Structures are given as structure tokens and as C-alpha cells.
Amino acid sequence: MAITGELVGLDADTLTTMRTNAIAELNAALTAGQSYSIAGRSHNRASLAQIRATLAEISHALQVAQGTKVTRTYANCSADPE
């Protein structure tokens, strides 16, 4: 599961709301199951893998929006100094 950054650029309030909704969906999928049917109507929830991937995207974008995303820079010591 690679982070694509598709949510980067959204504001922190929107991302926080999205995270709350995704956690609620995760909780519902874990407690009530991924699909159910009432009076002949069916409802399918997102899979746990989809919810987990969405939460990872939201967390990444939220860290970027808040300026807390840790990035790494690596030195290239094999290059010729000339």
C-alpha cells in the first residue's frame, strides 16, 4: 500500500472530518459486518483494506497540512566531488 498523496492540499478541518468518518466506517464494518440487507435492500461497506488505505492517505495529507510530516533527505556520498 503506497501513499499517493491524492488528498494533499485539502485543509486540516476537512481532513479531520474525513478521518472521523473513516474511523466511524471502520468501527461499523468491524461491529456490524461489511454487508447487510434490510427489507430487500442491500448495503455493502468499504472493505477493511480500503478503509485502512483511506486512513493512511488522510493521515499523510493531515501531516502535510499541519506541517508535521517528517521527510528524509539522504546524502549521496558516492558522487565524484569534481
Secondary structure, DSSP 8 states (H G I E B T S, - for coil): -----TTTTS-HHHHHHHHHHHHHHHHHHHHH-SEEEETTEEEE---HHHHHHHHHHHHHHHHHHHT----------SS---
